[in-house]
Each structure stands twice: as C-alpha cells, then as structure tokens.
C-alpha cells in the first residue's frame, strides 16, 4: 500500500495474535472443573457434547483423536461396544514438513 500524497509505501505494524496470552502447555483440568463442565452439559441437555467430553476425559486422548472417532468406532452394526480401540495419530512437527 502506498501513501496517496507522497507515493512512498506505508508499513503496517502487525500485532501477534497471541500477544499477552499464555502460551505453551496448559495445566490439566482439576476434578472440580471436570464435574462442573459435566453438570453444565447435562443441564443444557447437550448429550453429544457430554458423551464426547466423557470420552476425552476417560480415554486421555488428544482432541484431534476424539473428533476423528465415528459412530461405527463405538457402535458397529447398531450394538454398543464394551471396549473400543483407537489408535492415536502421530503428532507432526512443523519443521518436518519442510
């Protein structure tokens, strides 16, 4: 972009999206937080979200692995499985992509 009057380019200063935010590993949820989230989801009647939250907490899977689970992984042929096997995907380091 150029300045209209002088014809010289103007430089915009970009503000980082995470400026002022905590970065890095986050502390795990405490049991009281887990139960408050479960209670809130039950009160609001959000059965699907509650089921996915319980699966994520109980299985200790990462979020990307939880959202990749399909109904057939849990209830193949219309019958709920007592135990499901989920293979975690490898975390890709962005430096490996180049």
Gaussian input, Z-matrix of N, CA and C with variables (Angstrom, degrees):
# hf/3-21g

backbone

0 1
 N
 C     1     B1
 C     2     B2     1     A1
 N     3     B3     2     A2     1     D1
 C     4     B4     3     A3     2     D2
 C     5     B5     4     A4     3     D3
 N     6     B6     5     A5     4     D4
 C     7     B7     6     A6     5     D5
 C     8     B8     7     A7     6     D6
 N     9     B9     8     A8     7     D7
 C    10    B10     9     A9     8     D8
 C    11    B11    10    A10     9     D9
 N    12    B12    11    A11    10    D10
 C    13    B13    12    A12    11    D11
 C    14    B14    13    A13    12    D12
 N    15    B15    14    A14    13    D13
 C    16    B16    15    A15    14    D14
 C    17    B17    16    A16    15    D15
 N    18    B18    17    A17    16    D16
 C    19    B19    18    A18    17    D17
 C    20    B20    19    A19    18    D18
 N    21    B21    20    A20    19    D19
 C    22    B22    21    A21    20    D20
 C    23    B23    22    A22    21    D21
 N    24    B24    23    A23    22    D22
 C    25    B25    24    A24    23    D23
 C    26    B26    25    A25    24    D24
 N    27    B27    26    A26    25    D25
 C    28    B28    27    A27    26    D26
 C    29    B29    28    A28    27    D27
 N    30    B30    29    A29    28    D28
 C    31    B31    30    A30    29    D29
 C    32    B32    31    A31    30    D30
 N    33    B33    32    A32    31    D31
 C    34    B34    33    A33    32    D32
 C    35    B35    34    A34    33    D33
 N    36    B36    35    A35    34    D34
 C    37    B37    36    A36    35    D35
 C    38    B38    37    A37    36    D36
 N    39    B39    38    A38    37    D37
 C    40    B40    39    A39    38    D38
 C    41    B41    40    A40    39    D39
 N    42    B42    41    A41    40    D40
 C    43    B43    42    A42    41    D41
 C    44    B44    43    A43    42    D42
 N    45    B45    44    A44    43    D43
 C    46    B46    45    A45    44    D44
 C    47    B47    46    A46    45    D45
 N    48    B48    47    A47    46    D46
 C    49    B49    48    A48    47    D47
 C    50    B50    49    A49    48    D48
 N    51    B51    50    A50    49    D49
 C    52    B52    51    A51    50    D50
 C    53    B53    52    A52    51    D51
 N    54    B54    53    A53    52    D52
 C    55    B55    54    A54    53    D53
 C    56    B56    55    A55    54    D54
 N    57    B57    56    A56    55    D55
 C    58    B58    57    A57    56    D56
 C    59    B59    58    A58    57    D57
 N    60    B60    59    A59    58    D58
 C    61    B61    60    A60    59    D59
 C    62    B62    61    A61    60    D60
 N    63    B63    62    A62    61    D61
 C    64    B64    63    A63    62    D62
 C    65    B65    64    A64    63    D63
 N    66    B66    65    A65    64    D64
 C    67    B67    66    A66    65    D65
 C    68    B68    67    A67    66    D66
 N    69    B69    68    A68    67    D67
 C    70    B70    69    A69    68    D68
 C    71    B71    70    A70    69    D69
 N    72    B72    71    A71    70    D70
 C    73    B73    72    A72    71    D71
 C    74    B74    73    A73    72    D72
 N    75    B75    74    A74    73    D73
 C    76    B76    75    A75    74    D74
 C    77    B77    76    A76    75    D75
 N    78    B78    77    A77    76    D76
 C    79    B79    78    A78    77    D77
 C    80    B80    79    A79    78    D78
 N    81    B81    80    A80    79    D79
 C    82    B82    81    A81    80    D80
 C    83    B83    82    A82    81    D81
 N    84    B84    83    A83    82    D82
 C    85    B85    84    A84    83    D83
 C    86    B86    85    A85    84    D84
 N    87    B87    86    A86    85    D85
 C    88    B88    87    A87    86    D86
 C    89    B89    88    A88    87    D87
 N    90    B90    89    A89    88    D88
 C    91    B91    90    A90    89    D89
 C    92    B92    91    A91    90    D90
 N    93    B93    92    A92    91    D91
 C    94    B94    93    A93    92    D92
 C    95    B95    94    A94    93    D93
 N    96    B96    95    A95    94    D94
 C    97    B97    96    A96    95    D95
 C    98    B98    97    A97    96    D96
 N    99    B99    98    A98    97    D97
 C   100   B100    99    A99    98    D98
 C   101   B101   100   A100    99    D99
 N   102   B102   101   A101   100   D100
 C   103   B103   102   A102   101   D101
 C   104   B104   103   A103   102   D102
 N   105   B105   104   A104   103   D103
 C   106   B106   105   A105   104   D104
 C   107   B107   106   A106   105   D105
 N   108   B108   107   A107   106   D106
 C   109   B109   108   A108   107   D107
 C   110   B110   109   A109   108   D108
 N   111   B111   110   A110   109   D109
 C   112   B112   111   A111   110   D110
 C   113   B113   112   A112   111   D111
 N   114   B114   113   A113   112   D112
 C   115   B115   114   A114   113   D113
 C   116   B116   115   A115   114   D114
 N   117   B117   116   A116   115   D115
 C   118   B118   117   A117   116   D116
 C   119   B119   118   A118   117   D117
 N   120   B120   119   A119   118   D118
 C   121   B121   120   A120   119   D119
 C   122   B122   121   A121   120   D120
 N   123   B123   122   A122   121   D121
 C   124   B124   123   A123   122   D122
 C   125   B125   124   A124   123   D123
 N   126   B126   125   A125   124   D124
 C   127   B127   126   A126   125   D125
 C   128   B128   127   A127   126   D126
 N   129   B129   128   A128   127   D127
 C   130   B130   129   A129   128   D128
 C   131   B131   130   A130   129   D129
 N   132   B132   131   A131   130   D130
 C   133   B133   132   A132   131   D131
 C   134   B134   133   A133   132   D132
 N   135   B135   134   A134   133   D133
 C   136   B136   135   A135   134   D134
 C   137   B137   136   A136   135   D135
 N   138   B138   137   A137   136   D136
 C   139   B139   138   A138   137   D137
 C   140   B140   139   A139   138   D138
 N   141   B141   140   A140   139   D139
 C   142   B142   141   A141   140   D140
 C   143   B143   142   A142   141   D141
 N   144   B144   143   A143   142   D142
 C   145   B145   144   A144   143   D143
 C   146   B146   145   A145   144   D144
 N   147   B147   146   A146   145   D145
 C   148   B148   147   A147   146   D146
 C   149   B149   148   A148   147   D147
 N   150   B150   149   A149   148   D148
 C   151   B151   150   A150   149   D149
 C   152   B152   151   A151   150   D150
 N   153   B153   152   A152   151   D151
 C   154   B154   153   A153   152   D152
 C   155   B155   154   A154   153   D153
 N   156   B156   155   A155   154   D154
 C   157   B157   156   A156   155   D155
 C   158   B158   157   A157   156   D156
 N   159   B159   158   A158   157   D157
 C   160   B160   159   A159   158   D158
 C   161   B161   160   A160   159   D159
 N   162   B162   161   A161   160   D160
 C   163   B163   162   A162   161   D161
 C   164   B164   163   A163   162   D162
 N   165   B165   164   A164   163   D163
 C   166   B166   165   A165   164   D164
 C   167   B167   166   A166   165   D165
 N   168   B168   167   A167   166   D166
 C   169   B169   168   A168   167   D167
 C   170   B170   169   A169   168   D168
 N   171   B171   170   A170   169   D169
 C   172   B172   171   A171   170   D170
 C   173   B173   172   A172   171   D171
 N   174   B174   173   A173   172   D172
 C   175   B175   174   A174   173   D173
 C   176   B176   175   A175   174   D174
 N   177   B177   176   A176   175   D175
 C   178   B178   177   A177   176   D176
 C   179   B179   178   A178   177   D177
 N   180   B180   179   A179   178   D178
 C   181   B181   180   A180   179   D179
 C   182   B182   181   A181   180   D180
 N   183   B183   182   A182   181   D181
 C   184   B184   183   A183   182   D182
 C   185   B185   184   A184   183   D183
 N   186   B186   185   A185   184   D184
 C   187   B187   186   A186   185   D185
 C   188   B188   187   A187   186   D186
 N   189   B189   188   A188   187   D187
 C   190   B190   189   A189   188   D188
 C   191   B191   190   A190   189   D189
 N   192   B192   191   A191   190   D190
 C   193   B193   192   A192   191   D191
 C   194   B194   193   A193   192   D192
 N   195   B195   194   A194   193   D193
 C   196   B196   195   A195   194   D194
 C   197   B197   196   A196   195   D195
 N   198   B198   197   A197   196   D196
 C   199   B199   198   A198   197   D197
 C   200   B200   199   A199   198   D198
 N   201   B201   200   A200   199   D199
 C   202   B202   201   A201   200   D200
 C   203   B203   202   A202   201   D201
 N   204   B204   203   A203   202   D202
 C   205   B205   204   A204   203   D203
 C   206   B206   205   A205   204   D204
 N   207   B207   206   A206   205   D205
 C   208   B208   207   A207   206   D206
 C   209   B209   208   A208   207   D207
 N   210   B210   209   A209   208   D208
 C   211   B211   210   A210   209   D209
 C   212   B212   211   A211   210   D210
 N   213   B213   212   A212   211   D211
 C   214   B214   213   A213   212   D212
 C   215   B215   214   A214   213   D213
 N   216   B216   215   A215   214   D214
 C   217   B217   216   A216   215   D215
 C   218   B218   217   A217   216   D216
 N   219   B219   218   A218   217   D217
 C   220   B220   219   A219   218   D218
 C   221   B221   220   A220   219   D219
 N   222   B222   221   A221   220   D220
 C   223   B223   222   A222   221   D221
 C   224   B224   223   A223   222   D222
 N   225   B225   224   A224   223   D223
 C   226   B226   225   A225   224   D224
 C   227   B227   226   A226   225   D225
 N   228   B228   227   A227   226   D226
 C   229   B229   228   A228   227   D227
 C   230   B230   229   A229   228   D228
 N   231   B231   230   A230   229   D229
 C   232   B232   231   A231   230   D230
 C   233   B233   232   A232   231   D231
 N   234   B234   233   A233   232   D232
 C   235   B235   234   A234   233   D233
 C   236   B236   235   A235   234   D234
 N   237   B237   236   A236   235   D235
 C   238   B238   237   A237   236   D236
 C   239   B239   238   A238   237   D237
 N   240   B240   239   A239   238   D238
 C   241   B241   240   A240   239   D239
 C   242   B242   241   A241   240   D240
 N   243   B243   242   A242   241   D241
 C   244   B244   243   A243   242   D242
 C   245   B245   244   A244   243   D243
 N   246   B246   245   A245   244   D244
 C   247   B247   246   A246   245   D245
 C   248   B248   247   A247   246   D246
 N   249   B249   248   A248   247   D247
 C   250   B250   249   A249   248   D248
 C   251   B251   250   A250   249   D249
 N   252   B252   251   A251   250   D250
 C   253   B253   252   A252   251   D251
 C   254   B254   253   A253   252   D252
 N   255   B255   254   A254   253   D253
 C   256   B256   255   A255   254   D254
 C   257   B257   256   A256   255   D255
 N   258   B258   257   A257   256   D256
 C   259   B259   258   A258   257   D257
 C   260   B260   259   A259   258   D258
 N   261   B261   260   A260   259   D259
 C   262   B262   261   A261   260   D260
 C   263   B263   262   A262   261   D261
 N   264   B264   263   A263   262   D262
 C   265   B265   264   A264   263   D263
 C   266   B266   265   A265   264   D264
 N   267   B267   266   A266   265   D265
 C   268   B268   267   A267   266   D266
 C   269   B269   268   A268   267   D267
 N   270   B270   269   A269   268   D268
 C   271   B271   270   A270   269   D269
 C   272   B272   271   A271   270   D270
 N   273   B273   272   A272   271   D271
 C   274   B274   273   A273   272   D272
 C   275   B275   274   A274   273   D273
 N   276   B276   275   A275   274   D274
 C   277   B277   276   A276   275   D275
 C   278   B278   277   A277   276   D276
 N   279   B279   278   A278   277   D277
 C   280   B280   279   A279   278   D278
 C   281   B281   280   A280   279   D279
 N   282   B282   281   A281   280   D280
 C   283   B283   282   A282   281   D281
 C   284   B284   283   A283   282   D282
 N   285   B285   284   A284   283   D283
 C   286   B286   285   A285   284   D284
 C   287   B287   286   A286   285   D285
 N   288   B288   287   A287   286   D286
 C   289   B289   288   A288   287   D287
 C   290   B290   289   A289   288   D288
 N   291   B291   290   A290   289   D289
 C   292   B292   291   A291   290   D290
 C   293   B293   292   A292   291   D291

   B1=1.4431
   B2=1.5353
   B3=1.3232
   B4=1.4555
   B5=1.5173
   B6=1.3138
   B7=1.4501
   B8=1.5255
   B9=1.3348
   B10=1.4681
   B11=1.5343
   B12=1.3255
   B13=1.4607
   B14=1.5182
   B15=1.3199
   B16=1.4666
   B17=1.5226
   B18=1.3471
   B19=1.4568
   B20=1.5225
   B21=1.3320
   B22=1.4693
   B23=1.5219
   B24=1.3257
   B25=1.4670
   B26=1.5314
   B27=1.3250
   B28=1.4611
   B29=1.5337
   B30=1.3033
   B31=1.4613
   B32=1.5209
   B33=1.3390
   B34=1.4593
   B35=1.5139
   B36=1.3006
   B37=1.4554
   B38=1.5209
   B39=1.3451
   B40=1.4667
   B41=1.5112
   B42=1.3070
   B43=1.4540
   B44=1.5230
   B45=1.3532
   B46=1.4685
   B47=1.5223
   B48=1.3584
   B49=1.4613
   B50=1.5222
   B51=1.3331
   B52=1.4596
   B53=1.5258
   B54=1.3267
   B55=1.4533
   B56=1.5251
   B57=1.3138
   B58=1.4550
   B59=1.5152
   B60=1.3430
   B61=1.4620
   B62=1.5243
   B63=1.3199
   B64=1.4534
   B65=1.5253
   B66=1.3196
   B67=1.4582
   B68=1.5220
   B69=1.3040
   B70=1.4591
   B71=1.5176
   B72=1.3242
   B73=1.4610
   B74=1.5226
   B75=1.3034
   B76=1.4651
   B77=1.5220
   B78=1.3188
   B79=1.4689
   B80=1.5199
   B81=1.3398
   B82=1.4662
   B83=1.5212
   B84=1.3307
   B85=1.4582
   B86=1.5233
   B87=1.2953
   B88=1.4656
   B89=1.5234
   B90=1.3427
   B91=1.4714
   B92=1.5239
   B93=1.3284
   B94=1.4716
   B95=1.5303
   B96=1.3315
   B97=1.4586
   B98=1.5250
   B99=1.3457
   B100=1.4672
   B101=1.5265
   B102=1.3306
   B103=1.4628
   B104=1.5199
   B105=1.3250
   B106=1.4687
   B107=1.5314
   B108=1.3358
   B109=1.4662
   B110=1.5186
   B111=1.3398
   B112=1.4662
   B113=1.5256
   B114=1.3252
   B115=1.4641
   B116=1.5221
   B117=1.3201
   B118=1.4742
   B119=1.5273
   B120=1.3360
   B121=1.4603
   B122=1.5277
   B123=1.3445
   B124=1.4613
   B125=1.5212
   B126=1.3154
   B127=1.4684
   B128=1.5285
   B129=1.3384
   B130=1.4655
   B131=1.5203
   B132=1.3380
   B133=1.4613
   B134=1.5188
   B135=1.3114
   B136=1.4624
   B137=1.5312
   B138=1.3401
   B139=1.4576
   B140=1.5345
   B141=1.3243
   B142=1.4694
   B143=1.5212
   B144=1.3259
   B145=1.4566
   B146=1.5297
   B147=1.3267
   B148=1.4591
   B149=1.5248
   B150=1.3360
   B151=1.4615
   B152=1.5306
   B153=1.3256
   B154=1.4636
   B155=1.5218
   B156=1.3244
   B157=1.4566
   B158=1.5273
   B159=1.3337
   B160=1.4669
   B161=1.5285
   B162=1.3272
   B163=1.4612
   B164=1.5265
   B165=1.3147
   B166=1.4626
   B167=1.5236
   B168=1.3180
   B169=1.4645
   B170=1.5252
   B171=1.3253
   B172=1.4626
   B173=1.5257
   B174=1.3251
   B175=1.4625
   B176=1.5230
   B177=1.3403
   B178=1.4638
   B179=1.5295
   B180=1.3410
   B181=1.4547
   B182=1.5223
   B183=1.3217
   B184=1.4629
   B185=1.5200
   B186=1.3207
   B187=1.4568
   B188=1.5133
   B189=1.3361
   B190=1.4669
   B191=1.5232
   B192=1.3304
   B193=1.4609
   B194=1.5230
   B195=1.3311
   B196=1.4655
   B197=1.5197
   B198=1.3316
   B199=1.4640
   B200=1.5255
   B201=1.3289
   B202=1.4628
   B203=1.5271
   B204=1.3319
   B205=1.4623
   B206=1.5230
   B207=1.3364
   B208=1.4601
   B209=1.5264
   B210=1.3169
   B211=1.4641
   B212=1.5267
   B213=1.3341
   B214=1.4638
   B215=1.5242
   B216=1.3362
   B217=1.4627
   B218=1.5264
   B219=1.3265
   B220=1.4639
   B221=1.5270
   B222=1.3312
   B223=1.4611
   B224=1.5259
   B225=1.3297
   B226=1.4620
   B227=1.5246
   B228=1.3069
   B229=1.4561
   B230=1.5196
   B231=1.3150
   B232=1.4583
   B233=1.5182
   B234=1.3263
   B235=1.4636
   B236=1.5202
   B237=1.3155
   B238=1.4549
   B239=1.5210
   B240=1.3141
   B241=1.4588
   B242=1.5247
   B243=1.3352
   B244=1.4686
   B245=1.5173
   B246=1.3086
   B247=1.4582
   B248=1.5235
   B249=1.3036
   B250=1.4671
   B251=1.5207
   B252=1.3073
   B253=1.4580
   B254=1.5204
   B255=1.3247
   B256=1.4540
   B257=1.5149
   B258=1.3048
   B259=1.4568
   B260=1.5226
   B261=1.3290
   B262=1.4579
   B263=1.5209
   B264=1.3185
   B265=1.4577
   B266=1.5216
   B267=1.3027
   B268=1.4530
   B269=1.5250
   B270=1.3061
   B271=1.4510
   B272=1.5193
   B273=1.3204
   B274=1.4619
   B275=1.5196
   B276=1.3180
   B277=1.4490
   B278=1.5208
   B279=1.3037
   B280=1.4636
   B281=1.5369
   B282=1.3177
   B283=1.4738
   B284=1.5227
   B285=1.3507
   B286=1.4699
   B287=1.5206
   B288=1.3250
   B289=1.4631
   B290=1.5259
   B291=1.2995
   B292=1.4725
   B293=1.4962
   A1=108.49
   A2=116.46
   A3=120.30
   A4=110.11
   A5=113.39
   A6=120.49
   A7=107.63
   A8=117.96
   A9=122.37
   A10=112.36
   A11=117.20
   A12=119.72
   A13=112.65
   A14=118.73
   A15=120.18
   A16=113.33
   A17=117.90
   A18=120.05
   A19=113.22
   A20=117.89
   A21=120.03
   A22=109.35
   A23=117.06
   A24=119.64
   A25=111.14
   A26=115.33
   A27=120.43
   A28=108.06
   A29=116.24
   A30=121.58
   A31=108.87
   A32=114.91
   A33=119.54
   A34=108.47
   A35=115.25
   A36=120.49
   A37=108.14
   A38=117.28
   A39=121.51
   A40=109.69
   A41=114.51
   A42=120.81
   A43=107.67
   A44=118.36
   A45=119.97
   A46=111.13
   A47=116.21
   A48=120.97
   A49=111.53
   A50=117.71
   A51=119.87
   A52=113.47
   A53=117.11
   A54=120.01
   A55=109.99
   A56=115.72
   A57=121.30
   A58=114.48
   A59=117.83
   A60=121.23
   A61=109.63
   A62=115.37
   A63=119.93
   A64=109.22
   A65=116.09
   A66=120.85
   A67=108.75
   A68=115.56
   A69=120.10
   A70=111.54
   A71=115.12
   A72=121.25
   A73=110.84
   A74=115.00
   A75=121.16
   A76=108.64
   A77=118.18
   A78=119.64
   A79=110.29
   A80=117.53
   A81=119.70
   A82=111.23
   A83=115.59
   A84=120.18
   A85=109.91
   A86=116.08
   A87=121.09
   A88=108.06
   A89=116.85
   A90=119.30
   A91=113.89
   A92=118.06
   A93=119.25
   A94=111.14
   A95=117.30
   A96=119.84
   A97=110.96
   A98=115.88
   A99=120.21
   A100=109.88
   A101=116.39
   A102=119.79
   A103=112.00
   A104=118.01
   A105=119.11
   A106=110.56
   A107=117.81
   A108=120.68
   A109=109.77
   A110=117.20
   A111=120.66
   A112=111.13
   A113=116.82
   A114=121.42
   A115=110.86
   A116=116.46
   A117=120.78
   A118=110.93
   A119=117.17
   A120=120.44
   A121=111.35
   A122=117.48
   A123=120.53
   A124=111.05
   A125=117.10
   A126=121.43
   A127=110.54
   A128=115.95
   A129=120.30
   A130=112.18
   A131=118.24
   A132=121.44
   A133=113.99
   A134=117.24
   A135=121.95
   A136=109.02
   A137=115.46
   A138=122.42
   A139=111.25
   A140=116.73
   A141=120.06
   A142=111.02
   A143=116.79
   A144=120.45
   A145=111.30
   A146=116.40
   A147=120.58
   A148=110.59
   A149=116.98
   A150=120.80
   A151=111.13
   A152=116.80
   A153=119.74
   A154=111.50
   A155=117.35
   A156=121.02
   A157=110.17
   A158=116.53
   A159=120.22
   A160=110.93
   A161=116.87
   A162=120.55
   A163=110.80
   A164=116.84
   A165=120.69
   A166=111.02
   A167=117.39
   A168=121.04
   A169=110.65
   A170=117.06
   A171=120.63
   A172=112.96
   A173=117.66
   A174=120.44
   A175=112.80
   A176=117.37
   A177=123.33
   A178=112.14
   A179=116.07
   A180=120.57
   A181=110.19
   A182=115.75
   A183=120.01
   A184=109.07
   A185=116.11
   A186=121.25
   A187=113.35
   A188=117.67
   A189=120.38
   A190=111.10
   A191=117.82
   A192=120.70
   A193=111.12
   A194=117.50
   A195=120.85
   A196=110.64
   A197=117.64
   A198=119.67
   A199=112.39
   A200=118.12
   A201=121.20
   A202=112.29
   A203=117.95
   A204=121.41
   A205=109.51
   A206=115.93
   A207=121.39
   A208=109.29
   A209=116.24
   A210=121.12
   A211=109.92
   A212=117.51
   A213=120.83
   A214=112.45
   A215=117.52
   A216=119.97
   A217=111.36
   A218=116.80
   A219=121.43
   A220=111.21
   A221=116.55
   A222=120.56
   A223=110.25
   A224=116.07
   A225=120.33
   A226=110.02
   A227=117.29
   A228=121.68
   A229=114.03
   A230=117.46
   A231=120.75
   A232=114.66
   A233=117.69
   A234=121.26
   A235=109.61
   A236=115.24
   A237=120.17
   A238=109.93
   A239=115.94
   A240=121.31
   A241=109.86
   A242=115.85
   A243=119.85
   A244=110.54
   A245=115.42
   A246=120.46
   A247=108.32
   A248=116.41
   A249=121.15
   A250=109.00
   A251=115.91
   A252=120.86
   A253=108.06
   A254=115.54
   A255=121.17
   A256=107.35
   A257=115.71
   A258=120.09
   A259=107.95
   A260=116.01
   A261=119.65
   A262=110.38
   A263=114.90
   A264=119.61
   A265=108.92
   A266=115.01
   A267=120.69
   A268=109.23
   A269=116.51
   A270=120.82
   A271=108.55
   A272=116.71
   A273=121.41
   A274=109.03
   A275=115.66
   A276=120.80
   A277=107.98
   A278=117.86
   A279=121.08
   A280=111.67
   A281=118.05
   A282=118.86
   A283=110.74
   A284=117.82
   A285=121.09
   A286=111.90
   A287=117.73
   A288=121.21
   A289=112.13
   A290=117.78
   A291=120.66
   A292=112.27
   D1=139.60
   D2=-179.22
   D3=-116.52
   D4=150.27
   D5=175.47
   D6=-70.13
   D7=132.35
   D8=-174.56
   D9=-64.35
   D10=-37.43
   D11=-173.31
   D12=-81.93
   D13=-47.68
   D14=-174.12
   D15=-96.80
   D16=-17.17
   D17=179.73
   D18=80.29
   D19=5.18
   D20=178.93
   D21=-89.47
   D22=147.08
   D23=-179.75
   D24=-68.34
   D25=140.34
   D26=176.62
   D27=-99.14
   D28=144.81
   D29=-178.51
   D30=-111.72
   D31=125.80
   D32=177.10
   D33=-96.38
   D34=135.09
   D35=178.58
   D36=-86.50
   D37=119.61
   D38=179.36
   D39=-85.27
   D40=135.39
   D41=176.06
   D42=-97.33
   D43=126.23
   D44=179.14
   D45=-59.73
   D46=142.80
   D47=-177.51
   D48=-64.72
   D49=-25.23
   D50=-176.53
   D51=-106.06
   D52=19.41
   D53=179.82
   D54=-65.42
   D55=126.74
   D56=179.38
   D57=83.00
   D58=1.18
   D59=-179.96
   D60=-104.52
   D61=153.76
   D62=176.34
   D63=-72.33
   D64=133.01
   D65=177.63
   D66=-117.53
   D67=166.62
   D68=178.55
   D69=93.28
   D70=-165.62
   D71=-177.27
   D72=-65.85
   D73=137.97
   D74=178.83
   D75=-97.32
   D76=150.58
   D77=177.49
   D78=-68.44
   D79=149.28
   D80=179.74
   D81=-67.96
   D82=158.11
   D83=177.41
   D84=-67.35
   D85=140.87
   D86=175.03
   D87=-84.12
   D88=155.55
   D89=-179.73
   D90=-54.19
   D91=-37.00
   D92=179.76
   D93=-66.36
   D94=-32.21
   D95=177.23
   D96=-71.59
   D97=-40.19
   D98=178.62
   D99=-60.22
   D100=-46.72
   D101=-178.16
   D102=-68.42
   D103=-33.18
   D104=178.06
   D105=-69.28
   D106=-36.50
   D107=176.88
   D108=-67.08
   D109=-43.82
   D110=178.70
   D111=-60.16
   D112=-44.59
   D113=-179.76
   D114=-62.71
   D115=-44.26
   D116=179.99
   D117=-61.21
   D118=-43.44
   D119=179.62
   D120=-66.45
   D121=-36.56
   D122=177.96
   D123=-66.60
   D124=-44.48
   D125=-179.00
   D126=-61.79
   D127=-39.91
   D128=-178.65
   D129=-79.80
   D130=-5.93
   D131=178.03
   D132=71.68
   D133=26.66
   D134=-178.80
   D135=-91.93
   D136=78.80
   D137=-172.70
   D138=-64.69
   D139=-44.81
   D140=-178.99
   D141=-61.70
   D142=-47.09
   D143=-179.54
   D144=-64.06
   D145=-38.42
   D146=177.92
   D147=-64.07
   D148=-42.92
   D149=179.32
   D150=-63.54
   D151=-42.81
   D152=179.14
   D153=-68.35
   D154=-37.07
   D155=177.83
   D156=-65.05
   D157=-45.92
   D158=178.70
   D159=-61.62
   D160=-41.42
   D161=178.09
   D162=-62.26
   D163=-43.70
   D164=-178.99
   D165=-64.32
   D166=-43.47
   D167=-178.71
   D168=-69.90
   D169=-46.48
   D170=-174.73
   D171=-72.07
   D172=-31.65
   D173=-176.63
   D174=-92.93
   D175=-16.71
   D176=-177.50
   D177=61.45
   D178=30.11
   D179=176.51
   D180=-81.61
   D181=157.62
   D182=173.86
   D183=-75.28
   D184=159.79
   D185=-177.77
   D186=-58.37
   D187=-39.94
   D188=-178.97
   D189=-66.07
   D190=-29.36
   D191=178.10
   D192=-78.22
   D193=-33.36
   D194=179.80
   D195=-68.51
   D196=-45.74
   D197=-177.21
   D198=-70.72
   D199=-17.33
   D200=178.75
   D201=-82.14
   D202=-11.09
   D203=-179.05
   D204=-71.61
   D205=135.60
   D206=178.52
   D207=-106.47
   D208=170.03
   D209=179.32
   D210=-62.45
   D211=-37.19
   D212=179.75
   D213=-63.80
   D214=-25.41
   D215=176.59
   D216=-68.19
   D217=-30.70
   D218=-176.18
   D219=-99.91
   D220=-43.34
   D221=-175.88
   D222=-128.53
   D223=75.46
   D224=-179.70
   D225=-74.20
   D226=130.72
   D227=178.47
   D228=69.27
   D229=19.37
   D230=178.05
   D231=86.81
   D232=-1.56
   D233=178.80
   D234=-111.02
   D235=130.97
   D236=-179.47
   D237=-72.42
   D238=131.25
   D239=179.18
   D240=-81.62
   D241=141.61
   D242=175.80
   D243=-69.44
   D244=-32.24
   D245=-176.48
   D246=-141.73
   D247=134.96
   D248=178.62
   D249=-116.73
   D250=145.55
   D251=176.99
   D252=-107.69
   D253=123.07
   D254=178.88
   D255=-124.59
   D256=126.49
   D257=179.28
   D258=-96.09
   D259=122.47
   D260=-179.55
   D261=-71.07
   D262=144.34
   D263=175.96
   D264=-84.31
   D265=150.54
   D266=178.58
   D267=-71.83
   D268=137.04
   D269=175.18
   D270=-73.78
   D271=127.83
   D272=-177.73
   D273=-92.65
   D274=125.75
   D275=175.44
   D276=-80.56
   D277=129.51
   D278=-175.56
   D279=-61.69
   D280=-26.66
   D281=178.81
   D282=-70.09
   D283=-21.90
   D284=178.10
   D285=-73.61
   D286=-18.67
   D287=-176.10
   D288=-76.55
   D289=-22.25
   D290=-177.24
   D291=-85.57

